[in-house]
Amino acid sequence: MDNVGIICDKDNDFLHDYSRRCIERLTGHSLLSVPFPFLSAYLEANIKKETDKDRLIIEHAAEALAAGKEPGDVNIDEIFEKTKVVDKAFVRGLLIPSFSIQVRYEDIADIRKKRISLISKSAGEVLRVWGDSGSFSEVVQRIYTKQQFRDILQNVLHLYNLETKKLNNSIKLFSPFNRAIGMFADNVFETMESVSVQMYNEYTEKVYRGECACTERT
């Protein structure tokens, strides 16, 4: 089975569902009506960037495991530098009027490296015990208690939310929208944190009931 591909697919489905829920929550917040078209396009593009980076991390975790290393024993700094390439593609693809972004890595480096370490270690632990049979849910249940798995999801999302909040310092919108980003950044973060709670609780229950977030592929 393509276990690496299955994990990447599940990560992709999970994060896109998370992004959709965040945007729906923000749409219903009247205070966000002015800057929301910009934020919606930004969040949708940002989550695509995040799934691309996660795939990069998971693939590195698999390569390290194949080389006989322990889960999480990867070159964090090397992966961090490679994520910058994904960032550059993200910035080039942002076709939003009056919108520009220059990533300030000094603001996000520690947060991103923690997320790289957590995803790499977790993916490696799952891949180490996953053979040619069994579902993702079955493997996860053999490795982690329900609370342990919930904590992993919670920490992964929280680190993503923190990085997104920090990235707001890198966003520039031409007047009058620049002030709007500053005004609503905290509210966006609080919304993301609130949706995160719903996501990691629901997904944990789904995994421990043996349900799958996407089609298992071979």
N, C-alpha and C positions, 0 to 999 in steps of 0.2 A: 504494500500500500504506500501511497505517497503521503506519509505522515506529516512531513514538513508542509506540503501543500494544504493538507486538511487544517493544520493549525493556522496557517496564513489566511485561509478562507474564513475560518471562524472569527479570527481577529478582524478581518475586513467587514464581515456582517455585523459584528458587535459594535464596532466604531461607527459604521454608517447608521445603524439604528440609533445609537447614542446621539449623533449629530442631528438626525432628523427630529428626535424628541426635543433637543435643545432649541432648534429653530422654531418648532411648533410652539414651545413655551414662550420664546421671545416674541413671536408674532402676536401672541395674545396679550403682551404687555404694552399698554397704550403709550407709555413713556418712551418706548423704543421705536415709535412709528416713523420718526424722521430719519435716524441713521440706519434703520433696519435693512434697507436694500443693500447697503454696503456690507453690513455685518453678516447678512445671510450668504452673500456670494463669498465673502472671506471665510466663513466657517465651513462652507461646503468644500472650498478648495483646500482649506487647511486640513480637513479630515482625510482627504485623498493623499496629501503629503504625509500624514501620520501613518497611514496604512502602508505606504511605500517604505517608510523608514522602519516600521515594525517588521516587514518582510525581510529587509536587509539584516536586521538584528537576529531574527529567527534563523535565517540561512547561515549566518556566522556561527550561531550556537550549534547548529547541526554539523557544520564543518569541524568545529573544535571537538565535538563529541566523537566524530569519525576519526579524528587524529589521536584519540585516546585520552583526551583531557576530561576533567571533571565539569559538570554543568556549571555554566557561568564563568569558566576559565577562558575568557576571551580578552582581546586587546581593546579595552574600552575607548582609549584615545583614538585608536585607528578607526573604530566604528563611528565615533563622534565626528571625525573628519569626513568620513564618507556620507554622513547624514547632511553635511553642509552642501554636498552636490545636489541632494534631493531638494534642499531649501532653495538653491539657486533656480532649479527648474520650476519650483512653486512660484517664486517671485516673478520669473519671466512670463509665467502663464496667467498672472493676475491682470485681466483686461477690465479693470474697474475704473471708470472715469474719476478724475480728481483724487486718485488713490495711489500712494507709493509706500514702500516698505523697505527698510534696510535693517537686516537682522543684527542686533547687538548681542554678540555671543557671550560677552562678559556678563550679561544679565541672566542668561539661561544655561550656561555650560554645566554648572553643578546639578541642576534639576534634570537636564537631559541625560547626563551620565548616570544618574541614579536610576532613571527609567530604563536606559540601555542595560544596566546591570540586572535589574529586576526581571525584565522580559527575557534576557539571555539565560539567566539561571532557571527560571520557571520553564521555559521552552526546553532547555537541556534536560531538566528532570523528567519531563513528560516523554521526551524522545528516548531517553535512556532505557525506560522500562517498556516502551511500546514496540511490540514485535509486528508480525504480519497478520495479527487478528485482534479483534476487540475494537470497540468504539472509543472515541475521545472521552466520552463520559465515563466509561469503565476504567480507563487508564487513570483519569484524574481522581476517581474515587479510591483507587488503590494507593495513590501517592499522598493525597491531602485529606484532612478532615474538611467538613463543609466550611467551618470557620476559617481554616487556613486558606482555602481557595477564595472565599469571600474577601479576605484581607488582601490577597494578591490583586484581585480585580479593583478593590478600593484604592490601593496604593498606585496602581498603574493609571487609573483615571485621575486621581488627585494630582499626580505629577504632570499629567498632560494638561490639566486645568491650570496649574501653576505656570507652566511654560507659556500657555496661551495668554494668560494675564500679563506675564512679563513681556510678551511680544507686542502687546499694545503700546509699549514705550517706543517700539520701532515703527509704528504706523503713522503716516502723515496724510491728512486729508486737507485739501485746500479749503479756505474759509468759505462758508460758515461751518463746515462739517468737522473741522479739527477739534473744536471745543466739544462737539458731541461725543467723540470717541472717549475723551477724558471723563466726561460726565457719566457715561454709561458703562465704563469698563468694569467697575466694581459690581454693577448689577448683572452684567453678563457672567462674570466669574461665579457669583452666588447662584445664578440659574444653572450653570454647568455643574456645580457642586450638588445642587438639589437633584438634578436629573441623574447624576452619578449614583446617588443612593438607591434610587429606583432601579437603575440598570444593574448594579452589581448584586443586589438582592434577588431580582427576578432571574438573572442569568444563572446565579448559583443554584437556585431552586430548580431551574430547568436542567442543568447538568446533572444534579443529584437525583433527578427523577428519570434520568437516562434519555432525555430529549436532546436533540441536536439543533444547533443554531443554523446549520447549513448542511447540504447533502454531503455525506461521506464519499470520497472518491478513491478510486484504486488506480 
